[in-house]
Amino acid sequence: MQMEMEIMDIIVNGGDARSSCLKAVRCARNGQLQEAEELIKRAEKGLEKAHNVQTSLIQEEIRGEKNEITLLMVHAQDHLMNAITVKELAIEIIEECKKRIELEEKVKGLINND
């Protein structure tokens, strides 16, 4: 039962992190850059929690405490790796949104000065 709870921690924290990253991208596209950054930080905290659980399970296995590999465990790993990938891509997209917003502001400034 304890193992299933740990696996669910990975799934929940990974899923929450992924959702926060996607929300962050939507915020950045709308110019809400501070909110986007806060959502990325929230995602990073969730990923850290999930990664800590994963590391604990790996350390148990290294010590010889074998755990059965279940579909639930595979699902948890999938959630975690997916969330990590989405976070990395979200950060890149947010940076592009920042550049676009900066460029739009420069263009507005040029237009208003004419």
C-alpha positions as CSV (number, residue, x, y, z in Angstrom):
1,M,0.0,0.0,0.0
2,Q,2.9,2.4,0.8
3,M,4.4,1.8,-2.6
4,E,1.1,2.7,-4.3
5,M,0.9,5.9,-2.3
6,E,4.4,6.9,-3.3
7,I,3.6,6.1,-7.0
8,M,0.4,8.3,-6.7
9,D,2.6,11.1,-5.4
10,I,4.7,11.0,-8.6
11,I,1.5,11.0,-10.7
12,V,-0.2,13.8,-8.9
13,N,2.9,16.1,-8.6
14,G,3.9,15.4,-12.2
15,G,0.4,16.1,-13.5
16,D,0.1,19.3,-11.5
17,A,3.5,20.4,-12.7
18,R,2.5,19.7,-16.3
19,S,-0.8,21.7,-15.9
20,S,1.1,24.6,-14.3
21,C,3.5,24.7,-17.2
22,L,0.7,24.8,-19.8
23,K,-1.1,27.5,-17.9
24,A,2.2,29.4,-17.8
25,V,2.5,29.3,-21.6
26,R,-1.1,30.7,-21.9
27,C,-0.3,33.5,-19.4
28,A,2.9,34.4,-21.3
29,R,1.0,34.5,-24.6
30,N,-1.4,37.0,-23.0
31,G,1.4,39.1,-21.7
32,Q,1.1,38.0,-18.1
33,L,4.8,37.3,-17.7
34,Q,5.0,37.5,-13.9
35,E,2.1,35.0,-13.5
36,A,3.8,32.7,-16.0
37,E,7.1,32.8,-14.0
38,E,5.2,32.0,-10.8
39,L,3.5,29.0,-12.5
40,I,6.8,27.7,-13.7
41,K,8.2,28.0,-10.1
42,R,5.1,26.1,-8.9
43,A,5.8,23.4,-11.5
44,E,9.4,23.1,-10.4
45,K,8.3,22.5,-6.8
46,G,6.0,19.8,-7.9
47,L,8.6,18.2,-10.1
48,E,11.1,18.3,-7.2
49,K,8.6,16.5,-5.0
50,A,7.9,13.8,-7.7
51,H,11.6,13.5,-8.4
52,N,12.4,13.0,-4.7
53,V,9.9,10.2,-4.5
54,Q,11.4,8.6,-7.6
55,T,14.9,8.9,-6.2
56,S,13.7,7.3,-2.9
57,L,12.3,4.3,-4.9
58,I,15.5,4.0,-6.9
59,Q,17.6,4.1,-3.7
60,E,15.5,1.3,-2.2
61,E,16.1,-0.8,-5.3
62,I,19.8,-0.1,-5.1
63,R,19.8,-1.4,-1.5
64,G,18.2,-4.6,-2.7
65,E,14.6,-3.8,-1.7
66,K,13.0,-5.0,-4.9
67,N,9.7,-3.5,-5.9
68,E,7.3,-5.0,-8.4
69,I,7.2,-3.0,-11.6
70,T,3.5,-2.4,-12.2
71,L,1.5,-0.6,-14.9
72,L,0.9,2.1,-12.3
73,M,4.7,2.6,-11.8
74,V,5.2,2.8,-15.6
75,H,2.3,5.3,-15.7
76,A,3.9,7.4,-12.9
77,Q,7.3,7.5,-14.8
78,D,5.4,8.5,-17.9
79,H,3.8,11.4,-16.1
80,L,7.0,12.6,-14.6
81,M,9.0,12.5,-17.8
82,N,6.2,14.1,-19.7
83,A,6.0,16.9,-17.1
84,I,9.8,17.5,-17.3
85,T,9.6,17.8,-21.1
86,V,6.6,20.1,-21.0
87,K,8.4,22.3,-18.4
88,E,11.5,22.6,-20.6
89,L,9.4,23.5,-23.7
90,A,7.3,25.9,-21.7
91,I,10.3,27.8,-20.6
92,E,11.5,28.1,-24.2
93,I,8.0,29.3,-25.3
94,I,7.8,31.8,-22.5
95,E,11.2,33.3,-23.5
96,E,9.9,33.6,-27.1
97,C,6.8,35.3,-25.8
98,K,8.9,37.8,-23.9
99,K,10.9,38.6,-27.0
100,R,7.7,39.0,-29.0
101,I,6.2,41.4,-26.4
102,E,9.4,43.4,-26.3
103,L,9.4,43.7,-30.0
104,E,5.7,44.7,-30.1
105,E,6.4,47.4,-27.6
106,K,9.3,48.7,-29.7
107,V,7.2,48.8,-32.8
108,K,4.4,50.6,-30.9
109,G,7.0,53.2,-29.7
110,L,8.2,53.7,-33.3
111,I,4.7,54.1,-34.6
112,N,3.7,56.5,-31.8
113,N,6.8,58.7,-32.4
114,D,5.9,59.1,-36.1
